[in-house]
Amino acid sequence: MSRVWFSIIGFLRRVWRGIVKRTWLKITLVCVIIASLLAGLGVGIYYWFFHEPPLVTGGPPANAAVVGNGGMAVMKGEWIFFVNGWEGMYDGNHRDNRFGDVRRSGIYRVKAVGQSYHIEDGVLEFTHGTPNVDEAGSIIGAELVVPIKVGHEFGGFYIFRDLIYYATFGNRVSRQGVEQLNELDLNRVRTNGTKNETIATIKDFGHEESSQWGFYYHNNQVYGLAFNGQELVLTVGGKEERRVSGVSSIHMPRVSEWFPGKTFTASENITYFTTEFGSKLYRYVPGSKRFEELNANFGGGRILGMANNHMIFARNDGQITSIFQYGKHTRLFEATSADTFYIMSAGHIIHQKGVGSVFIRRANDLAVEHHMPNFSVSLSAIAFSDREYIYYFEGGEMGGMAVKRFNVMTIEEEIVFSGSFTVLKDEIFETRTSEVLVNRNSLHFDGTHIYFFRKNSPEDFVRTNFYLSRVRVTADFDSIYNHQMLARKFGDDRRFIEKE
């Protein structure tokens, strides 16, 4: 028997030596072995070696309509995608901000009861739904989709088809071991949490109130803009395309709605900006890979915003500031250098003369439309505005305790939500008041809800956590305004029971 086996082994050795002399036979043999292994062990090995596992399964279809783009909560189909909690740009250790490691301030999703949409003749009708919450105010069934810090000062993310576009600060360290705190990454990731990639990195992003970004959809392509107070960066198709420095003023629109076939007006998707202290005027229209120069001698103009599809700008001449409508350079009215302005989404301009009188002016009419003697809130405290109302938080920048609105037609103020956002830890512990983070860049109004971050932290004050909340706004004066914490709470925060 042993001789027989020796003969067989010898024969196999001679066959192998003949095979390995030919390179192509070696390659073929290796491929056959790998294919056999994969076939024998199943697709699991192939999947884990060559594909990234999704964080979530199911969810809205790619062509489902979107409402809320640019804000902290984006509704897509029957689902709400939302930034769970707020993180300061300089809070915590930036080296921990790695995709997959973050939980509290990432993007989550939850299915909302009663949420639906209907599109007819290119017009979107969206019905907002409400997710279920437990007794601690925490969302039931929330799933983590983007595990990296998204909720910080400048806020906002976008969804187009099955891709989420967002920004986060980098976690890179210099050769000297210094954290690069001012680097901002523009990222995109699939709605199931896979294929996260950085589109562009903006160095020296800074910590300026004017910093912002936006993403725009045109002909199945996404165009991104990011502005850090001085520098504007354009990304096209997942890579940086253009960069311009010395930007002195800018209007970068937020396009809230998206659905297949959506068309945009000029005020929705055109960005205007000036350079060289207002000497030159440019615009950017999604679909282009360049910035278009409109006026090489703009005369020191400062862009205020858009009203009725016209860009509104100010030009200062000594003590007199003239407000113009771009196009025919129609002079709308005069002001002083101490005056402030706020462009309403319905096309009106709120004009506050110094710290006193407030006027509502039409963008295409020289006449004063309304004088508002009862409105005493600084324009810097305004959160949102629409055709009828100016919405704002009462109190300081970090201490707003109530949501109010001012009716520009009836010249009256009314409370949207009160109750001081009071919370209880347990019955045996003292009552504490929860702060509201009032930062216009991290606020959002989708026409139905105002979204903001509200403080909810343990009693010991060791950690300060802000979770996303929303207040429902309606024109029905007899209805009850609903306040809801739109977040999944963590650890000790769950012991807080809301007292409304």
C-alpha positions in Angstrom: 0.0 0.0 0.0 2.8 2.4 0.9 4.4 1.8 -2.5 1.2 2.6 -4.3 0.9 5.9 -2.4 4.5 6.8 -3.2 3.8 6.2 -6.9 0.7 8.4 -6.8 2.5 11.2 -5.0 5.4 11.0 -7.5 3.0 11.2 -10.4 1.3 14.3 -8.9 4.7 16.0 -8.4 5.7 15.5 -12.0 2.3 16.9 -13.2 2.7 19.9 -10.9 6.2 20.6 -12.2 4.9 20.6 -15.7 2.1 23.0 -14.9 4.2 25.6 -13.0 6.6 25.9 -15.9 3.9 27.8 -17.7 3.0 31.2 -16.3 -0.5 31.3 -17.8 -1.3 28.0 -16.2 -0.2 29.3 -12.8 -2.6 32.3 -13.1 -5.4 30.1 -14.3 -4.9 27.7 -11.3 -4.9 30.6 -8.8 -8.1 32.0 -10.3 -9.7 28.6 -10.2 -8.7 28.2 -6.5 -10.1 31.7 -5.6 -13.3 31.0 -7.5 -13.7 27.7 -5.8 -13.2 29.3 -2.3 -15.8 32.0 -3.0 -18.3 29.5 -4.4 -17.7 27.1 -1.5 -17.8 29.7 1.3 -20.6 31.9 -0.2 -20.9 35.6 -1.0 -20.2 36.6 2.6 -16.4 36.6 2.2 -16.6 38.6 -1.1 -19.0 41.1 0.5 -16.9 41.8 3.5 -13.7 42.0 1.5 -14.9 44.1 -1.4 -18.1 46.0 -0.2 -18.8 48.3 2.8 -21.7 47.0 4.8 -24.7 49.5 5.0 -25.5 51.0 8.4 -29.2 50.9 7.7 -31.5 49.0 5.2 -34.6 50.1 3.5 -35.7 53.7 3.6 -37.1 56.1 1.1 -36.6 55.5 -2.7 -34.0 57.7 -4.5 -36.6 59.7 -6.4 -38.7 60.5 -3.3 -39.3 64.2 -2.8 -37.2 66.2 -0.3 -38.2 69.2 1.9 -35.8 71.0 4.3 -32.5 70.9 2.3 -29.9 73.1 4.0 -31.4 72.7 7.4 -30.8 70.4 10.4 -33.8 68.2 9.5 -34.5 67.0 6.0 -37.7 65.2 5.1 -37.5 62.6 2.3 -40.6 60.7 1.5 -42.0 59.2 4.7 -38.7 59.6 6.5 -37.0 62.4 8.5 -33.3 62.7 8.4 -32.0 64.9 11.2 -28.8 66.1 13.0 -29.3 64.6 16.4 -27.2 67.0 18.5 -25.1 70.1 18.3 -21.3 70.2 18.6 -19.3 73.3 18.9 -16.6 73.7 16.3 -14.0 73.7 19.0 -15.7 71.3 21.5 -14.0 68.1 22.4 -11.0 66.3 20.8 -11.1 66.7 17.0 -9.1 63.5 16.6 -12.2 61.6 17.7 -14.2 63.0 14.8 -13.8 59.9 12.6 -16.5 58.4 10.4 -18.0 55.5 12.3 -17.0 56.7 15.8 -19.5 59.5 16.4 -23.0 58.9 17.8 -24.5 62.0 19.6 -24.1 64.6 16.8 -24.4 62.4 13.7 -27.3 62.3 11.2 -30.1 59.9 12.1 -33.3 58.9 10.3 -36.8 57.9 11.6 -40.0 57.1 9.9 -42.7 59.8 10.6 -46.3 58.9 11.1 -48.6 60.6 8.6 -45.8 62.1 6.5 -46.5 62.1 2.7 -46.1 64.1 -0.4 -47.9 64.7 -3.7 -46.5 66.3 -6.9 -48.9 67.8 -9.5 -47.9 70.0 -12.4 -44.4 70.5 -11.0 -45.8 71.7 -7.6 -44.9 69.8 -4.4 -47.5 69.4 -1.6 -45.8 68.0 1.5 -47.6 66.8 4.6 -45.2 66.7 7.6 -45.5 63.7 9.9 -44.6 63.1 13.6 -42.2 60.4 14.9 -43.0 58.4 18.0 -41.2 59.4 21.3 -40.9 57.7 24.7 -41.5 59.3 28.1 -38.0 60.9 28.1 -38.7 62.7 24.9 -36.3 60.5 22.9 -37.2 59.4 19.4 -38.3 55.8 19.1 -36.7 53.8 16.3 -34.1 56.4 15.3 -31.3 54.9 13.2 -27.8 56.2 12.8 -26.9 57.0 9.1 -23.9 59.3 9.2 -21.7 58.6 12.2 -19.6 61.8 12.2 -20.0 65.3 13.7 -22.5 67.3 11.5 -24.3 69.5 14.0 -22.0 72.4 14.7 -22.1 76.2 14.3 -22.6 76.4 10.5 -25.0 73.5 10.2 -27.2 72.2 7.3 -27.1 69.2 5.1 -28.7 68.2 1.7 -30.2 65.1 0.1 -30.3 64.6 -3.6 -31.6 61.1 -4.8 -29.7 58.6 -2.6 -26.8 60.8 -1.5 -26.4 63.0 1.6 -24.1 66.1 1.2 -22.8 67.6 4.4 -19.9 69.4 6.1 -17.7 68.5 9.1 -14.4 69.7 10.5 -11.4 67.7 9.7 -9.4 65.6 12.2 -6.0 66.0 10.7 -2.9 66.8 12.7 0.2 68.7 11.5 3.7 67.2 11.6 4.2 69.2 14.8 1.3 67.4 16.4 -1.1 70.4 16.2 -4.7 69.7 15.5 -5.9 71.6 12.4 -9.1 72.9 13.9 -10.0 75.2 11.0 -10.2 72.7 8.2 -13.7 72.0 6.9 -14.5 68.9 4.9 -17.3 68.8 2.3 -18.5 65.2 2.3 -21.1 63.0 0.6 -22.4 59.6 1.6 -25.2 57.3 0.5 -28.4 57.4 2.5 -27.6 53.9 3.8 -24.4 55.1 5.3 -21.9 53.7 2.7 -19.3 55.2 0.4 -18.5 58.2 2.6 -16.0 60.5 0.8 -14.5 63.9 1.1 -15.3 66.2 -1.9 -13.1 69.1 -0.9 -11.2 70.5 2.1 -11.2 74.2 2.9 -8.3 75.2 5.0 -8.5 78.2 7.4 -12.3 78.0 7.4 -12.3 80.1 10.5 -15.1 80.8 12.9 -17.0 83.6 11.2 -20.7 84.4 11.4 -20.8 84.8 7.6 -19.4 81.3 7.0 -21.9 79.0 5.1 -22.2 76.4 2.4 -24.8 75.1 0.0 -25.3 72.3 -2.5 -27.3 72.6 -5.7 -28.8 70.0 -8.2 -28.8 70.6 -11.9 -29.1 68.0 -14.7 -28.3 65.0 -12.5 -25.1 66.7 -11.2 -24.5 68.3 -7.7 -22.6 71.5 -7.4 -21.3 72.6 -4.0 -20.3 76.0 -2.7 -18.5 76.8 0.6 -17.7 80.2 1.9 -15.5 80.9 5.0 -15.8 84.6 5.2 -13.2 85.4 2.7 -12.8 82.5 0.3 -15.4 80.8 -1.9 -14.9 77.2 -3.2 -16.8 75.5 -5.9 -17.0 71.7 -6.2 -18.4 69.8 -9.2 -19.0 66.1 -9.4 -17.1 65.3 -6.2 -14.0 67.4 -6.8 -12.8 71.0 -6.3 -13.3 73.0 -9.5 -12.8 76.7 -8.6 -11.5 78.8 -5.7 -11.6 82.6 -5.3 -10.3 84.8 -2.5 -11.1 88.2 -1.3 -14.9 87.7 -1.2 -16.4 90.7 0.6 -20.1 90.0 0.5 -22.3 87.1 -0.7 -25.8 85.8 -1.1 -25.9 82.0 -1.1 -29.4 80.7 -1.4 -30.9 77.6 0.3 -33.0 75.5 -2.0 -35.3 73.6 0.4 -37.3 71.4 -2.1 -36.0 68.8 -4.4 -37.7 66.2 -6.6 -37.1 64.8 -10.1 -38.0 67.4 -12.6 -37.8 70.3 -10.1 -37.3 73.7 -11.8 -35.7 76.7 -10.0 -36.3 80.4 -10.1 -33.3 82.8 -10.1 -33.7 83.6 -6.4 -33.6 79.9 -5.5 -30.3 78.8 -7.0 -28.2 81.8 -8.2 -25.3 82.9 -5.9 -24.1 86.5 -6.1 -20.8 87.7 -4.5 -18.4 90.6 -4.6 -14.6 90.8 -4.4 -12.0 93.5 -3.8 -14.2 95.3 -1.1 -17.2 95.4 -3.4 -15.4 96.6 -6.5 -16.4 93.6 -8.7 -19.6 91.6 -8.9 -19.9 88.0 -9.8 -22.6 85.4 -9.9 -22.7 81.6 -10.0 -25.4 79.6 -11.7 -25.5 75.8 -11.0 -24.6 73.9 -14.2 -21.4 76.0 -14.8 -17.8 75.3 -13.8 -16.9 78.9 -13.5 -17.8 82.2 -11.8 -19.3 84.8 -14.1 -18.1 88.4 -13.8 -21.1 90.8 -14.1 -19.6 94.1 -13.2 -15.9 95.0 -13.0 -16.7 98.4 -11.5 -19.4 97.7 -8.9 -18.5 100.7 -6.9 -18.2 99.2 -3.4 -21.6 97.5 -3.3 -22.5 95.2 -0.5 -25.0 92.4 -1.2 -27.9 92.1 1.2 -29.9 89.2 -0.4 -32.7 88.4 -2.9 -36.2 89.8 -3.1 -38.8 89.1 -5.8 -36.0 87.5 -7.9 -33.9 90.6 -7.8 -30.6 91.0 -6.0 -30.6 93.8 -3.4 -27.4 95.6 -2.5 -26.3 98.6 -0.5 -23.8 101.3 -1.5 -22.3 103.7 1.1 -21.4 107.3 0.2 -20.2 108.9 3.4 -23.0 108.9 5.9 -25.7 107.9 3.3 -26.4 104.3 2.4 -28.5 103.8 -0.7 -30.3 100.5 -1.2 -30.6 99.3 -4.8 -32.3 96.6 -6.8 -29.8 95.1 -9.3 -30.6 95.1 -12.9 -31.5 98.7 -13.7 -29.8 99.8 -10.5 -33.1 101.1 -9.3 -32.6 103.1 -6.1 -35.1 101.9 -3.5 -34.5 104.1 -0.5 -31.8 105.7 1.6 -30.5 104.8 5.0 -27.5 105.5 7.2 -24.4 103.4 7.9 -25.9 102.5 11.3 -29.0 100.9 9.8 -29.5 97.2 9.5 -31.5 95.1 7.0 -33.1 91.7 6.7 -34.5 90.3 3.5 -37.8 88.5 3.9 -38.4 85.3 1.9 -41.6 86.9 0.5 -39.6 89.7 -1.1 -39.9 92.5 1.5 -37.0 94.3 3.1 -37.1 94.9 6.9 -35.3 98.1 7.5 -34.3 99.1 11.1 -33.1 102.7 11.5 -30.3 102.5 14.0 -31.8 101.0 17.2 -35.2 102.6 16.7 -37.9 102.6 14.1 -38.5 99.5 11.9 -40.0 99.7 8.4 -41.2 97.1 5.9 -40.3 98.1 2.3 -41.1 96.6 -1.0 -38.1 95.6 -3.1 -39.7 97.0 -6.3 -41.5 100.0 -4.8 -40.0 103.2 -3.5 -42.9 103.7 -1.0 -42.7 102.7 2.6 -45.2 99.9 3.1 -45.4 99.5 6.9 -44.0 101.3 9.9 -43.8 98.9 12.9 -43.6 101.0 16.1 -44.3 98.0 18.3 -41.4 95.9 17.0 -38.5 96.4 19.4 -36.4 93.3 18.7 -33.0 93.7 17.1 -32.8 92.4 13.5 -29.8 90.2 14.6 -32.2 88.2 16.8 -34.6 87.4 13.9 -34.7 83.7 13.1 -37.0 83.6 10.1 -39.6 85.5 8.1 -42.3 84.8 5.6 -45.0 86.8 3.9 -46.8 87.7 7.1 -44.6 87.0 10.1 -41.2 87.7 11.5 -40.1 84.9 13.8 -37.7 85.3 16.6 -36.5 84.0 20.0 -37.0 86.2 23.0 -33.9 86.9 25.0 -30.2 86.9 24.3 -28.2 85.0 21.7 -27.8 82.0 24.0 -30.7 82.4 26.3 -33.9 82.6 24.2 -36.7 81.1 26.3 -39.7 81.5 24.0 -40.5 81.6 20.3 -42.5 84.6 19.2 -43.7 86.1 15.9 -44.6 89.6 14.7 -47.4 90.1 12.2 -46.2 92.7 9.7 -49.8 93.2 8.5 -51.6 93.8 11.8 -48.5 95.1 13.5 -49.0 92.7 16.4 -46.8 90.4 18.4 -47.9 86.9 19.5 -46.4 83.9 21.3 -45.7 80.8 19.2 -44.4 78.8 22.1 -43.9 79.5 25.7 -43.1 77.4 28.8 -39.5 78.4 29.1 -38.4 75.0 27.9 -38.3 73.8 31.5 -37.1 70.2 32.3 -37.0 68.0 35.3 -34.3 65.4 36.0 -36.4 63.4 38.6 -39.1 64.3 41.0 -36.7 64.5 43.8 -34.3 66.9 42.0 -34.6 70.6 41.4 -36.2 72.1 38.2 -33.7 73.5 35.7 -34.3 75.7 32.7 -33.0 74.6 29.3 -31.3 77.1 27.0 -31.9 77.5 23.3 -29.0 77.8 20.9 -29.9 80.8 18.8 -27.6 80.9 15.8 -29.1 81.8 12.5 -26.8 79.4 10.7 -28.0 76.4 12.7 -31.7 77.4 12.6 -34.1 76.3 9.9 -37.7 77.0 8.9 -39.3 74.7 6.4 -42.7 76.5 6.3 -44.2 74.3 8.9 -41.7 73.9 11.7 -38.9 76.0 13.2 -35.9 73.8 14.0 -33.4 74.8 16.7 -31.0 73.2 19.2 -32.0 73.1 22.9 -29.8 72.4 25.8 -30.5 69.1 27.7 -27.6 68.1 30.0 -27.0 66.3 33.3 -27.3 68.1 36.6 -23.5 68.2 37.2 -22.9 70.5 34.1 -19.9 68.4 33.2 -21.2 68.0 29.7 -23.3 70.4 27.7 -25.6 68.7 25.2 -27.9 70.4 22.7 -30.5 68.2 21.0 -32.6 69.1 18.0 -36.1 70.4 18.7 -38.9 71.9 16.6 -41.9 74.1 17.0 -44.9 73.7 14.7 -46.0 77.0 13.2 -49.5 77.5 11.7 -51.7 80.4 10.6 -54.6 79.0 12.6 -54.6 81.2 15.7 -56.9 78.9 17.6 -54.7 75.9 17.2 -52.2 74.6 19.8 -48.5 75.0 18.8 -46.6 71.8 19.2 -43.1 71.6 20.6 -41.2 68.4 20.2 -37.6 67.2 20.9 -36.5 65.6 17.6 -33.5 63.6 18.9 -32.3 60.3 20.3 -31.0 61.1 23.8 -28.0 59.4 25.4 -26.9 58.4 28.9 -28.0 60.7 31.7 -29.8 62.9 29.3 -32.6 60.4 29.2 -33.5 61.1 32.8 -34.8 64.5 31.9 -38.6 64.6 31.7 -40.0 67.6 29.9 -42.4 69.8 31.8 -44.4 71.9 29.4 
